Structures are given as structure tokens and as C-alpha cells.
Amino acid sequence: MKARRTLAAGLLALAAWPALAQDRTVVSPQGGWNRAGLTDRSQELAVNYPYALIDRGTQSNRRMIEGHLRQASKQRPFHKLVVNGNPTPLYTDENGRYARAYSFGAGSNSVEVRSPDGKSLKRIQFYEANSARPQAMIRVIAAWDDNQAEVDLHIVTPDGQHAYFGHPVLTNGGGLDVDTVDGPGPENFMMTAPQRGLYQVWVNYWGNFGSDGYHFDESTRQRPIITTRITLVFHENTARERREEFVVPLRSIGELTLVKTFKF
């Protein structure tokens, strides 16, 4: 326990703590965390738990963050996964396992798991010195609090292109990294070289997902109102970083909500 507290407070690499080899609250993202003494895991096969992520291949630097919670919360409040300061609800399968995708940029990156009462269970931080890795100048993250709801993120860029699950890759360099098709998100939109002009951020309550697949029966919802949190991050991992957060209630299937219009 003392070692865990020291790890969380001191932001030390997991590989530096052999005694914690069995602690899998957070494990290194698959695909090459090889700085600060961490082991290169780029040859390992990725195992996606518990939700089926559709990997659109929009960004080449995406990584799977995987782990296991021994006492996962089955109802609100949930655990949180905080990646580079961006918190999202952390849902697991029946065995407490989870997997989430994220596209890390150069510089200082961190992954943290927090308990439902806000305590830090584990935090890993590393420095990626690869200057060739693109930095996200615009990142939009959508997550929601009902793991049976299918909510989609939609982004309209200044040249009129529309990024969503059916058209995830844009010719201007932006796009959705992973579409979470049967879980609570997060869904990520990222641009490393944004166009100047007006952007629109929308969310759509598309439907629900159950044991028999997709359906549109609102009576099966876990909550009468689904709370969606949209996070906008500008100039991520730079001295100019700033962020905005919006909480959007979704009350009925088919609801399409304009969250934010902004200029870059």
C-alpha cells in the first residue's frame, strides 16, 4: 500500500516497481511506451475489453490503455480514467477489465485511475521525446454516463467537412480516432494542423445497445436523462494549453444537440 501511494504521489514508472508486478490497475498502453525505463510493448497483441472498439485508423499513434479494477463500481459514481487531465467515466466488464484508446503526442503524458470518491488509485507519467509525433492542437472528447447508450460525436470543420461514425477520416487531416459502438465512450476527434475558421461540435443520442444488439426502446435506459460531458482541449501538452468542458443532457433517442461553435 505504501508503494502504491508513493507511486501515485511521485509519478514514477511502473517498471521501476517490481513489487507491483501483479498490480494491474493500469498497465502500459500497447504500442511502445519505451521512455523513462518502461518496456517497449509494441509487439504485443492488443486485447479490447470490454467494448468493441472500431479502429478507423485515423491517427497512427493511438494506444490502448488497459487495466483491471479489483472492485469496479457497477453504478454511479463510477471510477474515472484521467488521461492528460481529461477525465472520463471508467466502465469495465464483469471481471473488472477495461481498455481505452488514446492518441498521445510528444511531451509529458499521464494516465491516472481515480476511485468513485475521487482518490487517486494509480498514476503513471512518462515523457515522450519523439518530436516527429504530432501534437493535438484541437482535441474533442465525448463521454457519457449510461453504458447502454450509443452517443455519437459529430464535428464540422471550417471547410464544411463532417466527421462522424460514417465518415471518420477527413481530407484536411482531422478525424475520429475510435468509434465506441457499444459503450460509454470516450469518442475522440483530433486535428494536429487545424484550419483557421469556424468549428461546430454536435452530439447525437443515436440509440441503445443490449444483449440482442442495437435497439431504440427508450424504456430500457438506465437513467431518464443521459449526461454527456464534452471536453475541448486546445494546444494540448504545450504552454498554451487550455480546455473547456460542457455538460449536455440527452433526454430522447434521436436528439441532436449543438454543443459548441468556436473559432480557431
C-alpha positions as CSV (number, residue, x, y, z in Angstrom):
1,M,0.0,0.0,0.0
2,K,2.8,2.4,0.8
3,A,4.4,1.6,-2.5
4,R,1.1,2.4,-4.3
5,R,0.8,5.8,-2.5
6,T,4.4,6.6,-3.3
7,L,3.8,5.7,-7.0
8,A,0.8,7.9,-7.2
9,A,2.4,10.8,-5.5
10,G,5.8,10.6,-7.1
11,L,4.6,9.8,-10.7
12,L,7.2,7.0,-11.1
13,A,7.2,4.5,-13.9
14,L,5.5,1.1,-13.3
15,A,8.6,-0.8,-14.5
16,A,10.6,0.7,-11.6
17,W,8.5,-1.1,-9.1
18,P,8.9,-4.9,-9.4
19,A,6.8,-5.5,-6.3
20,L,3.8,-4.1,-8.1
21,A,4.0,-6.6,-11.0
22,Q,0.6,-8.0,-10.0
23,D,-1.0,-4.6,-9.7
24,R,-2.8,-4.2,-13.0
25,T,-4.9,-1.1,-12.1
26,V,-3.2,0.5,-15.1
27,V,-0.8,-1.3,-17.5
28,S,1.3,0.3,-20.1
29,P,-0.6,1.2,-23.3
30,Q,0.1,-1.3,-26.1
31,G,2.3,0.1,-28.7
32,G,5.6,1.5,-27.3
33,W,5.8,3.3,-24.0
34,N,9.5,2.9,-24.1
35,R,10.7,6.1,-22.4
36,A,11.8,6.5,-18.7
37,G,12.7,2.9,-18.3
38,L,9.3,1.5,-19.5
39,T,9.4,-1.6,-21.6
40,D,8.6,-1.4,-25.3
41,R,5.4,-3.4,-25.8
42,S,4.9,-2.6,-29.5
43,Q,4.9,-6.3,-30.5
44,E,2.2,-7.3,-28.1
45,L,-1.3,-8.1,-29.4
46,A,-4.0,-5.7,-28.2
47,V,-7.0,-7.2,-26.4
48,N,-10.0,-5.0,-26.3
49,Y,-12.1,-5.2,-23.1
50,P,-15.0,-4.8,-22.5
51,Y,-16.4,-2.9,-25.5
52,A,-15.9,-3.5,-29.3
53,L,-13.9,-0.5,-30.5
54,I,-14.0,0.2,-34.2
55,D,-10.4,1.2,-35.1
56,R,-10.8,3.6,-38.0
57,G,-7.1,4.1,-38.3
58,T,-7.4,7.9,-38.4
59,Q,-4.2,8.5,-36.3
60,S,-1.1,6.3,-36.4
61,N,-0.1,7.0,-32.8
62,R,-3.2,5.6,-31.0
63,R,-2.5,3.4,-28.0
64,M,-4.7,1.0,-25.9
65,I,-4.8,1.8,-22.2
66,E,-5.7,-1.4,-20.4
67,G,-6.1,-2.4,-16.8
68,H,-8.1,-4.3,-14.2
69,L,-10.1,-2.9,-11.2
70,R,-10.5,-5.4,-8.3
71,Q,-13.5,-3.6,-7.0
72,A,-15.1,-1.9,-10.0
73,S,-18.1,0.3,-9.4
74,K,-21.3,-1.0,-11.0
75,Q,-23.3,2.1,-10.6
76,R,-22.8,5.9,-10.2
77,P,-20.5,7.3,-9.2
78,F,-18.0,5.4,-11.3
79,H,-14.3,5.2,-11.4
80,K,-12.6,7.7,-13.7
81,L,-9.8,7.3,-16.2
82,V,-7.9,10.6,-16.4
83,V,-5.6,10.9,-19.5
84,N,-3.5,14.0,-19.7
85,G,-6.0,15.7,-17.3
86,N,-9.1,14.7,-19.3
87,P,-11.5,12.6,-17.0
88,T,-14.0,10.1,-18.4
89,P,-16.2,7.5,-16.7
90,L,-14.4,4.2,-16.5
91,Y,-16.6,1.2,-17.2
92,T,-15.4,-2.4,-17.0
93,D,-16.6,-5.8,-18.0
94,E,-18.0,-8.2,-15.4
95,N,-14.4,-9.1,-14.4
96,G,-13.3,-5.5,-13.9
97,R,-11.3,-5.3,-17.0
98,Y,-11.2,-2.2,-19.3
99,A,-9.5,-0.9,-22.4
100,R,-9.5,2.6,-23.9
101,A,-7.8,4.1,-26.9
102,Y,-5.9,7.4,-26.9
103,S,-3.5,9.2,-29.3
104,F,-0.6,10.5,-27.3
105,G,1.5,13.4,-28.5
106,A,5.1,14.4,-27.8
107,G,6.0,15.8,-24.3
108,S,4.7,14.8,-20.9
109,N,1.8,12.4,-20.8
110,S,-0.1,10.9,-17.8
111,V,-2.7,8.2,-17.1
112,E,-4.5,8.0,-13.8
113,V,-7.3,5.9,-12.3
114,R,-9.4,7.6,-9.7
115,S,-11.9,5.9,-7.3
116,P,-15.6,7.0,-7.2
117,D,-14.8,9.2,-4.2
118,G,-12.0,11.0,-6.2
119,K,-8.9,9.3,-4.7
120,S,-6.0,8.5,-7.0
121,L,-5.6,4.7,-7.2
122,K,-2.7,4.8,-9.6
123,R,-0.9,7.3,-11.8
124,I,1.8,6.7,-14.5
125,Q,3.6,9.6,-16.2
126,F,6.2,9.5,-18.9
127,Y,7.9,11.9,-21.3
128,E,7.8,11.2,-25.0
129,A,10.7,12.9,-26.6
130,N,9.8,11.9,-30.2
131,S,9.4,15.3,-31.8
132,A,8.1,13.6,-35.0
133,R,5.0,12.6,-33.1
134,P,2.2,15.1,-34.0
135,Q,0.7,17.2,-31.2
136,A,-3.1,17.6,-31.0
137,M,-3.9,21.3,-31.5
138,I,-7.6,20.5,-31.3
139,R,-9.0,17.5,-29.4
140,V,-12.7,17.0,-28.7
141,I,-13.7,14.2,-26.2
142,A,-17.2,12.9,-25.6
143,A,-18.2,10.6,-22.8
144,W,-21.5,9.8,-21.1
145,D,-22.9,8.1,-18.0
146,D,-25.0,5.3,-19.5
147,N,-23.0,2.3,-20.8
148,Q,-26.0,1.0,-22.8
149,A,-26.5,4.3,-24.7
150,E,-24.9,4.8,-28.1
151,V,-24.0,8.5,-28.4
152,D,-22.1,9.8,-31.4
153,L,-19.8,12.8,-31.7
154,H,-20.1,15.0,-34.8
155,I,-17.6,17.7,-35.8
156,V,-18.0,20.1,-38.7
157,T,-14.7,21.8,-39.8
158,P,-14.3,25.3,-41.4
159,D,-14.2,23.8,-45.0
160,G,-17.6,22.1,-44.4
161,Q,-16.4,18.6,-43.9
162,H,-18.3,16.5,-41.4
163,A,-16.6,13.9,-39.2
164,Y,-18.8,11.2,-37.6
165,F,-19.0,7.4,-37.4
166,G,-20.0,7.0,-41.0
167,H,-17.2,9.4,-42.3
168,P,-14.4,9.4,-39.7
169,V,-11.4,10.4,-41.8
170,L,-11.3,13.9,-43.2
171,T,-9.1,15.1,-46.1
172,N,-8.0,18.1,-44.0
173,G,-6.1,15.9,-41.5
174,G,-8.8,15.7,-38.8
175,G,-10.9,12.8,-37.8
176,L,-12.4,10.4,-35.2
177,D,-9.8,8.1,-33.8
178,V,-12.0,5.4,-32.4
179,D,-15.8,4.9,-32.5
180,T,-17.1,3.3,-29.3
181,V,-20.1,1.4,-30.7
182,D,-21.5,-0.2,-27.6
183,G,-20.2,1.6,-24.5
184,P,-19.9,4.9,-22.7
185,G,-17.1,6.4,-24.8
186,P,-14.9,8.2,-24.9
187,E,-15.0,9.2,-28.6
188,N,-12.1,11.4,-29.7
189,F,-11.8,13.9,-32.6
190,M,-8.3,15.3,-33.2
191,M,-6.5,17.7,-35.5
192,T,-2.8,18.4,-35.5
193,A,-2.8,21.2,-38.0
194,P,-6.2,22.8,-37.7
195,Q,-7.7,25.1,-40.4
196,R,-8.5,28.6,-39.4
197,G,-12.2,29.3,-39.1
198,L,-15.4,28.1,-37.5
199,Y,-15.9,24.7,-36.0
200,Q,-19.1,23.0,-34.8
201,V,-19.4,20.3,-32.1
202,W,-22.5,18.2,-32.0
203,V,-23.7,15.1,-30.1
204,N,-26.4,12.7,-31.1
205,Y,-28.2,10.2,-29.0
206,W,-28.4,7.5,-31.7
207,G,-29.9,4.6,-29.8
208,N,-29.2,1.9,-27.2
209,F,-27.3,-1.4,-27.1
210,G,-28.3,-4.5,-25.3
211,S,-27.9,-8.3,-25.3
212,D,-29.7,-8.5,-28.6
213,G,-27.8,-5.7,-30.3
214,Y,-28.9,-2.2,-31.2
215,H,-32.4,-1.1,-30.5
216,F,-34.4,2.1,-30.0
217,D,-36.5,1.2,-26.9
218,E,-36.2,4.1,-24.5
219,S,-37.8,2.2,-21.7
220,T,-34.6,0.2,-21.3
221,R,-32.5,3.2,-20.4
222,Q,-30.7,3.1,-17.0
223,R,-31.4,6.8,-16.4
224,P,-34.2,9.1,-17.6
225,I,-31.6,11.6,-18.6
226,I,-28.2,10.7,-20.0
227,T,-25.4,13.2,-19.1
228,T,-22.8,13.7,-21.7
229,R,-19.6,15.6,-21.0
230,I,-17.8,17.2,-23.9
231,T,-14.2,18.4,-23.3
232,L,-12.4,20.7,-25.8
233,V,-8.6,20.8,-25.5
234,F,-6.6,23.3,-27.4
235,H,-2.8,23.2,-27.9
236,E,-2.6,20.0,-25.8
237,N,0.7,19.4,-23.9
238,T,2.1,22.9,-24.7
239,A,2.4,26.1,-22.6
240,R,-0.6,27.4,-24.4
241,E,-2.9,24.6,-23.4
242,R,-6.5,25.5,-22.5
243,R,-9.6,23.5,-22.1
244,E,-13.4,23.9,-22.0
245,E,-16.0,21.5,-20.6
246,F,-19.7,21.2,-21.3
247,V,-22.3,19.0,-19.7
248,V,-25.2,18.2,-22.1
249,P,-28.4,16.4,-21.1
250,L,-29.8,13.9,-23.6
251,R,-33.5,13.0,-23.0
252,S,-34.6,11.0,-26.0
253,I,-33.3,8.8,-28.8
254,G,-32.6,10.8,-31.9
255,E,-31.8,14.0,-30.1
256,L,-29.1,16.1,-31.9
257,T,-27.6,18.9,-29.9
258,L,-25.2,21.6,-30.9
259,V,-22.7,21.8,-28.0
260,K,-20.3,24.5,-29.1
261,T,-19.3,26.7,-32.0
262,F,-15.8,28.0,-31.8
263,K,-13.2,29.8,-33.9
264,F,-9.6,28.6,-34.2
